[in-house]
Amino acid sequence: MFKRVLIANRGEIAVRIIRACREMGIESIAVFSDVDRKALHVRKADYAYHIGPATASESYLNADKILDVARRSQAEAIHPGYGFLSENARFARACADAGFKFIGPTPESMEMMGSKTRARQHMKRAGVPFVPGSERALDLNAMERLAEQIGYPVMLKAAAGGGGKGMRMVKAPGELHSAYENARSEAQRSFGDNEVYLEKFIVNPRHVEMQIFADEHGNAAYLGERECSVQRRHQKVLEESPSPIVDEDMRRRMGEVAVRVAKAANYHNAGTVEFLVDEQRNFYFLEMNTRLQVEHPVTELVTGLDLVHLQMRVAAGEKLPFRQEDIKVRGHAIECRVYAEDPDNNYFPSPGQITRLISPSGPGIRRDSGMYEGWNVPIEYDPLLAKLVGYGENRDQAIDRLQRALHEYFVGGIKTNISLFRRILRDPDFRAGNLDTGFLDRLLAKPYHEIDRQHPLMAAIGAAIFATLEPKATFSSATGASASANGNSVDPPAASNWRLSARAEALRTR
Amino acid sequence: MTYDVVVDGKTHQLELTHGEKTWLCKIDGKEIEVDAALTARDVLSLLVGGKAYEIKRERSLQGELHMVIGSARYAVDVQDPRSLRTRRAIAGAEAGPQRLKAPMPGKIVRILVQEKDEVKAGQSILVMEAMKMQNEMKSPKDGRVQKILTAEGSTVNAGDALAIIE
């Protein structure tokens, strides 16, 4: 096993990996930018090195600086986490060239999966199902025949396209001709190329992904699926395992396809194969993520495996310590991604100082967090603060435990999306497992009434008692606001203990 | 102590007196006995007739005072009617020019009004980008745009005045 591992990341995932290192007797090396000197991962690691300014391209994305730290600190391996350099094949190659083991797949596998067309060719050959379609440009006649064959609705897409330009949904044969002409002219205007191809349009798709693991000795296994349909602006918000619609048989078929994908890519280490699932529960390959996923904890809870431990062991050359038939999915786990964003202001990021943090615990609750009380959430990076995961013997119990934990959770000073999860978990469609990628947009479009708003008088009494005890904090609004708005300010001193106890004493006059 | 406490726009008259071990609280003419304990900074435990409440106090970035009970958040404003300072603050909140300030560092993407335009409270004045997200900044009051202090494309710091609404 490695003696020392560098973690080329920050936030909750860096803390997650540092914890695994400590459990395995591996020394951890953290890296940090100017604004992360006080970040939790720096506090938790065995070693920590400064790598540059706040801008990610000059710090967490700067491969040269990270490799330089790896040399100076005598690291043996580099764990990239997710995001940043985790899916950068050039970085993986540079690690290998410099003599460090990259904890992840080979650069060749990453390159193959990074290119949509190359991935598609290889996967077709391996018999992986794709959304039915033409793959290449067609003329109108060929398109009519193909649309008839795969069935309406269909989608026209620009061959050179992206970003929704040159895309047209066609519901019935009569609309195909004009949609074809429109898509062609829009593609010509947007990309200078008027070729369009045709794909089946998946109505109300679900997003379900399969976790796989492969060692460097030709063994691979699937570790169950994750339902990731609850999304906002194509960003996952909540994930669960197992998926409410996947049964034993579907899991086996999806898992076997995912393992075929991994083998066709000569894949090593942890990976995720993403599928689109239609209303008839047919599944189609979307892409492969060649890294550890944000939502890996739900898989850990239902399989009992530690994926980061496994990553280390596989990267160190060990064989997978299990066979496919040893993998059992037990219970149900749901993850909430807690972001520093303001639900009352269109989910705009809300950086600043965390003035108060009350964290939930208790049965069936796991919290992977990168924040602490007094810490300043920087504006430069992804606003993910923590992941709150509920586990139970079944889906209902997992939901109930999560709701209880969300009730306990309090993050003061900044805004978070915690209230959004209360809303999702209460929704009848969510509770029934009726999900698709449009679920959250529909939920947010509905009017919302907080059910738990019964104590305005208690709020008034509480405010008055606070005002009596601490008139300054109640009446001078300017000071409180500027301290948290200014990211560079020195942390305001917390009320000293003797003052706090004196005030508490005053409350209970004898 | 006597206060006017505004909760979600409704004003409550409140009179607080120390009792033997608890507080006597007269709210809107009704008397309630409250056992209160400050358990940590900004966290108050109240016992009222055996019912327990945990109340968290928070000051928002815009300077508003919030009380959080369970999962409900109440915007409150505490006024001490005898205090000259709060009387002035109340008067100042509605009258006179107000500055629209940047809540965080970012870039001004678009300005949606011109100087001298009439605006309503809550109307979008400009669009700001921070953390790769765009956000509309809204007018704090009904009035007229006296001055725009920034330009499209310029970078601003937290607390910078962006416009003055009079």
Interface residues (C-beta under 8 A of the other chain):
Chain A: N345 N346 Y347 F348 P349 S350 P351 G352 T355 R356 I358 I379 P383 L406 H407 F410 G412 G413 I414 K415 I418 S419 R422 E450 D452 R453 Q454 H455 P456 L457 M458 A459 A460 I461 G462 A463 A464 I465 F466 A467 T468 L469 P471 A473 T474 F475 S477 A478 G480 A481 S482 S484 A485 N486 G487 A494 A495 L500 R503 A504 L507 R508 T509 R510
Chain B: M1 Y3 V5 V7 D8 K10 H12 L14 L16 H18 G19 E20 K21 W23 C25 I27 I32 V34 A36 A37 L38 T39 A40 R41 D42 V43 L44 L46 V48 Y53 I55 K56 R57 E58 R59 S60 L61 Q62 G63 E64 L65 M67 V68 I69 G70 S71 A72 R73 Y74 V76 V78 D80 S83 R85 T86 A89 P103 M104 P105 G106 A130 M131 M133 N135 E136 A158 G159
